[in-house]
Amino acid sequence: MKNLSSIAGLTALTIALAGCKTGIEDAPALSVQPGNSEVVISDPPEPPKESYQESNVNQTLSNVSVAPDAFAQVIGSFDNAVATLDAGWVASGAFANPSSEASWAFLPDNQATNETEPTAFVGLHGVSTCEINENAQGCDGPTGTLLSPFFKVESARPYARLLMSGGNPEGSNDVGLRVLDESGNEITRLNPGNCAGAWNKSNDDWQTIDLTAYAGKFVQVEIYDNEEAGCGFIAFDHLHMSAFASLVTDYSETDVDQSLLNVSVSNDSFTQVIGSFDDALAMLDNGWSATGAFASPASSTSWAFLPDNNMTGETPAAGVVGLHAASTCEINENEAGCDAPTGTLTSPLFLVNEARPILNILLSGGNPEGSNNVGMKILAADGSEIASYNPGTCGDAFVKGDHNWVSHDLTDYIGQNVRVEIYDNEEAGCGFVAFDHLHMSSTAGPANDYKESNPDQSVANVTVADDSFTQVIASFDNPSAMIASGWQATGDFVPAEGTSAWTFLPDNHSGDNGEKNAQVVGLSAGSTCEINDNEKGCDAPTGTLTSPQFVVNAERPYLNVNLGGGDAGKAVGLKVLNSNGEEIAITQPQTCNQAWLGAGGTVDTNWHTLDLSDYIDQSVQVQLFDNESGGCGFLAFDHIHMSATPLAQ
């Protein structure tokens, strides 16, 4: 400030200069405060700041996933050191005076052949002081800082996110990132303390700083490495502002093969597929990570078991969605024994969608009598375990059908990111895991309300209820059509070409009085006594016949079936299984004198009824079984249906 006596001289000078042009413009303004002898000369207004961000950022992804807005406000891509400094970043130490665009970079190719520790970066490459300036003085040697221009924290994107690793929490850990306000004061800092990461390796290296409290204000970011001792390096990439505090990606495979073999699926089973397991190479390229036997697949089918290996003889047919499924028993064309291979396979993070909160996967393997250290884990974004499942199905070295569906409700995690880890950590008995078609759905399991369409409604020597043709699970009139629609047969139930398959023909059977008395609903019924035109003896054939899953309807809670054969202690009958393949109900006939449904002319004595009221709206399936080859080892069966009326006498 100047006193009033100086004004006269200043005014004369101003008049003298009025007629000539000077290089000075916008001179400080003068103001006289009323009643005050002092003149105040105010400073010129500071020009408004512009919120810095990069443009035309390379969006290539390598071994990482990004949020939907990861390229909306990029503060540092670090793909071009020279351009970054020209744009306003300020560097010191090893970051200063880059001789080329890639001077700050670690080179992804250095780790391209290291399958256990892949390189993760966004764009062309990441940065690491371990390799900066083609460093030859040791990983910890280089030090320096990198200070960004000011940028504005937008309320729509208040989270600063970047890939970052390095430092040692046991040492000084003087490497990391700090955020400064407009006055240069430190708001917060981040020290990754990840000595194992001389470069970024996966989505686990994403870091987040919440700047919500600074929305609308300008800040700067300084990345620093001030440590030359152990773990004195820092690796980082893709600093950006985001609306998401964690990695939010609605990850799913695209163009998934929708072929089905011996399994059923729900209507939305191909909407959000996390793992088809049809192409091992493509899945790893898309962000899945693998260890052990799953790592470094030699071909797209390296994880696969081959369905054709399990389609003949008495071995149950394989269940497959798409081209094939996976099994550590046959992984890499394994010859070391089914239990030997071990390893893990971990998905990228994916979003639990409100429309599809149920995680479904076909899963088998393991031994509940042993360690059973095979199965599936569901992990939160921070790596903590949400749930795990050990199938404990030692008999299934491959997926066989709908009973292998495993479901988990993730409704509590809607809007959050999770990942799935499939693991086989067991080399002892049953140390294998088989799996296929990991997906998110609105329903648990296949959730098909399966029923036959247009069943023949003929009735001979038997009484039915009014709704006995409303929800028919099995008519047994057309075995080939039933197999095509999802029924699974084992043993002698596998239809033999050129035979009548499961069916016995009513005309073959007449009573002692010469009247035909076979009890049949529809065109025919079934019997293991005559299955596949059997000539081995009535008791010899064995096997199982399992339906697709269907929903127990509140209007029809009773399962009715016509059954004959067997005797006390004989392993023949019908089971009801829940969606996990567990037995929830069973009925077994004890009518050894009839190899077909007849009962000597007495009507309706063969109806069996199971009350499934406790399973309303749940998916179940039925399984006919004949595991008896001794006396009375046969089963006759017909017309499984759901009804409002119990038909058992």
Buried (B, 14 or more C-beta within 10 A) or exposed (E): EEEEEEEEEEEEEEEEEEEEEEEEEEEEEBEEEEEEEEBEEEEEEEEEEEBBBBEEBBEEBBBBBBBEBBBBBBBBBBBBBBEBBEBEBBBEBBBEEBEEBBBBBBBBEEBEEEBEEBBBBBBBBBBBBBBBBEBEEEBBBBBBBBBBBBBBBBEEBBBBBBBBBBBBEEBBBBBBBBBBBEEEEEBBEBBBBBBEBBBBBBBBBBBBBEBEEBEEEBBBBBBBBBBBEBBBBBBBBBBBBBBBBBBBBBBBBEEBBEEBBBBBBBEBBBBBBBBBBBBBBEBBEBBBBBBBBBBBBEEBBBBBBBBEEBBEEEEBBBBBBBBBBBBBBBBBEBEEEBBBBBBBBBBBBBBBBEEBBBBBBBBBBBBEEBBBBBBBBBBBBEEEEBBEBBBBBBEBBBBBBBBBBBBBEBEEBEEBBBBBBBBBBBBEBBBBBBBBBBBBBBBBBBBBBBBBEEBBEEBBBBEBBEBBBBBBBBBBBBBEEBBEBBBBBBBBBBBEEEBBBBBBBBEEBEBEEEEBBBBBBBBBBBBBBBBBEBEEEBBBBBBBBBBBBBBBBEEBBBBBBBBBBBBEEBBBBBBBBBBBBEEBBEBBBBBBEBBBBBBEEEEBBBBBBBEBEEBEEBBBBBBBBBBBBEEBBBBBBBBBBBBBEBBBE
